[in-house]
Amino acid sequence: MKRISLTHIVSKVTFLFFGLRGRLLALVLFAAVPAVVITILNAIEERRLLMESKQHALQTLVRTASNDFVDDVRTAGYLLTALSKLPEITEAKQPVCSELLKQFAQQEPRYAAFLIADRRGNGLCGTEPLHTSTNYSDRPYFQKALKSRALVVG
């Protein structure tokens, strides 16, 4: 095994850092460091701008969805108001009432079902087959509609 002396190591380190090769290496490092730092800072700034852009786009999407939902509820209110004026609905004549509601449901696929119930919560007619034992008076949306006498989403 070959022994390496301390003076040999010191001479190699001295040559590396203080010789021509060492000076050239230091010069290249000093020239490259600012470019690397600028590249890193640009990447950080670009990521920040991208995040701001995505956040703005998401806020716009949420605002649009919220406005669409409000419009849908308003449109549903108009539709239900118009339906409530029809004698077939107010008198809950079977099977005419259910057939009329089915037609509306087919024309407006955004609505899952329509149901007409009396003040006690008994289903009178609807788009789905009614079971005479089904009562809706215990449902929160039904109770809220009775209290507010307004359109309730639920």
Residue pairs with C-beta under 8 A, 6 or more apart in sequence:
15 21
15 22
16 22
16 25
17 26
72 110
73 151
73 153
76 111
76 151
76 153
77 151
79 104
79 108
80 151
83 89
83 101
83 104
83 114
84 90
86 100
87 93
88 96
88 97
88 100
89 97
89 100
89 101
89 116
89 125
91 97
92 116
92 118
92 124
92 125
93 125
94 124
94 125
97 116
97 124
97 125
98 125
98 126
98 127
101 114
101 115
101 116
101 125
101 126
101 127
102 127
104 111
104 114
105 111
105 112
105 113
105 114
105 127
113 126
113 127
113 128
114 126
114 127
115 123
115 125
115 126
115 127
115 128
115 130
115 136
116 123
116 124
116 125
116 126
117 123
117 124
117 136
117 142
118 124
119 146
120 135
120 137
121 135
121 136
121 137
121 138
121 139
121 142
122 135
122 136
123 130
123 131
123 134
123 135
123 136
124 130
136 142
137 143
139 154
140 154
141 152
141 153
141 154
144 152
144 154
145 151
145 152
